[in-house]
């Protein structure tokens, strides 16, 4: 259709005036009459704009969009390492991909779940859901208190309409109908009408559990958001290497790395102790390589006031103690070394964990001796449980320990940076400011020790002895107060969703019209809120069940059926 302009509004194509067009209002823009330009649309003030944006934010469409954005925003948290759970992975990614690291770090992807943009989506979704739920909850409570609506005047227009006649009087039929509907879980109300055509009727409705389930679903979703966003902030996670025979106490100073939640503090650490008694790995040799088959870490645990208890820690089988989960992450060897000064006095002795570099447990480690010698000394090198010589040192052919296990070390002197009071990584060595006095690219060969052997240090600094070998395991200590709440809300979400999907919301009516011949005419019909393909069948079953309590019931033909001849 082509619209006319104001200039040609007086004359149509056939020469008639648009003023006489009965299908066009007089104030239409194409009308021939004068247009009142004084009529203006209302303008939104500041409060109006606030109300407008609030309605947009609290709409269900916005909530669904924010929920989708939250799911998409969580994807980077599973694709790149997170500072909260894998700080070493972040450092490794930065070393391997320095250019992309700058871009991803500027977007906050290494701290996805605490980044400003993820927090904004999270808070907006929370506000949107609360804004959706509160008015719906009030409306639902009002509907639960309200009586079922009055019976429509013409039931034949509704779903499943049927009519019968009975010799039972109208009052008795309605009483029976009320009792039947209440047993079926309907809320019922009786409505009687007087006049030339009196009638008695029952209005019944059920299915409010559908809306209740919908509200439970959304309330549980809000509860899940609170659980993850608030209660989860009281948790913490930490990593520690447990050397065989040494005890670990659950305190801040005993962790190798510790990542507290936003609201976690020292009081969040449940007191307990762990000790590694032994470690039994089992490997399978297949296709020319070794692969792990099982790891069994035999631990002893103790809580305050208790005694040591033996427990077994395995991969994917965490240990629970003091409301905290302990997970097995890795394992390796810890050579035991003894360092002496030139006079033979022991200045350092202990097991030093060497971190595994490959599946055969070729391990790298650092030994730091800050005191007792003429200079601060550090040793850096490799431990090979089943060694074979290479151009750069050694590598291991098997993850099992052999009698030929070798410890190869380079020697450094200088300031180790341990006197500044700042934390220093115990498993790495910063060579800035240090002088390498033995090892690769020096005039002095590096130290090569087998178990029980001693080597003299350059420049008469003393000696180092390889006295033994211990095992270690790396564990992750994880305290999360949310699993019980998360399980509860997950069950509520599922239950509410099932109710909202499978409980039909429907209304049915039964009307009794007393006849002059002493018979009572009964009419039945129903109405569904939304799709309810079983409503017509439910009405027909209601007719049949009601008829079982009445006398002399005769079914009348429906409007769609031809009348029966007698």
Secondary structure, DSSP 8 states (H G I E B T S, - for coil): -----GGGSSS-TTS--GGG-TTS-TTSTT-SS---TT-------HHHHHHHHHHHHTSHHHHHHHHHHHHHHTHHHHHS--TTT-HHHHHHHHHH-HHHHHHHHHTTGGGGGGSHHHHHHHHHHHHHHHHHHHHHHHHHHHHHHS------S-GGGSEEEEEEEESS-HHHHHHHHHHHHHHTT-EEEEEEE-STT-EEEEEEEE-HHHHHHHHHHHHHHHHHHHHHHTGGGG-EEEEEEEETT-EEESSGGG-SEEEE-TT--GGGS--EEEEEEEEEEEEEEETTEEEEEEEEEEEEEEETT---EEEEEETTB-EEETTEEEEEEEEEEEEEEEEE-TTS-EEEEEEEEEEE-STT--EEEEEEE-SSSSS-EEEEEEEETTEEEETTEEEES-SS--TT-EEEEEEEEE--S-SSSS---TT----TTEEEEESTTSSS--EEEETT-EEE-GGG--EEEEEEEEEEEEEEEEE-TTHHHHHHHHHHHHHHHHHHHHS--EEEEEEEEE-TTS-EEEEEEEEESS--TTHHHHHHHHHHHHHTTSSS-EE---TTS-----
